[in-house]
């Protein structure tokens, strides 16, 4: 996956999770949604189910307008 496609994927995930509570405030339903989205991140495909579920409890997303672009 190219860097720009990875950034686009991260940005779309950020849009999905933008309304979620802080990681430590997520409901079980939100945690399940985060986990399901992590299943689609190719860079995480080698991780076990348990690791991805734990990652869903702490992961946060940031959106950077100029990510991947050089001025």
N, C-alpha and C positions, 0 to 999 in steps of 0.2 A: 504494500500500500504506500502510495506516495505521501510525502509530508503534508501536502495541501489536502489530500483526501482524508488523512488522519485528523487534521485540524478541523475540517468540515464535519467529520463524525463527532468529534469532541464538542464542537459548537452546537450541533443538533441535540446531543445529549444534554448539554447545558440548558438549552431551551426547554427540554422536557423536565429537567429537575429544578429549574429556576424557582418554581413555586414551592418546592419541598421545604420542610422545616430543616433546621440545622441537623447534621447527621445524628447527634445524640438525642434529638427530639422526634425522630421519625417513628411513625406508627408501623405496626407489622405489615400493613398493606403497602405503605410506601417502601419499606425495606424489600418487599417482594418485587415491586416494580423496578427498583434500582438493580436488584440482582438480575432480573430478566433482561434489563438493558445491558448489563455487564456481559451477559452471554453473547452479545452481538459484537463485542469489541475483540477484534482478531488478536490484538497484542496480548490479551489475557487468556486466550484459549488454552494455553498450556497449564493454567492454574487449576487446582482441584475445586470441586464444588464447595467444600467447606471454606477454602481460602476466599473464593468469590463472595460467599455469603458474609464472611467477616469483613471483607472489603466494602460491601454494601453498607455496613454499619458506620463506617468512618469516612468514606470518600466524599469529597466536596468538589464542586466544579466552579471554575472561574471563566468568565468570558472576556476576551481581550480583542478589541476591535481590529487591531493591526497585527494579530498573531500570524506569524509566518511571512509577513511582508517586510521588505526592506525599503527604507526611504530613499 
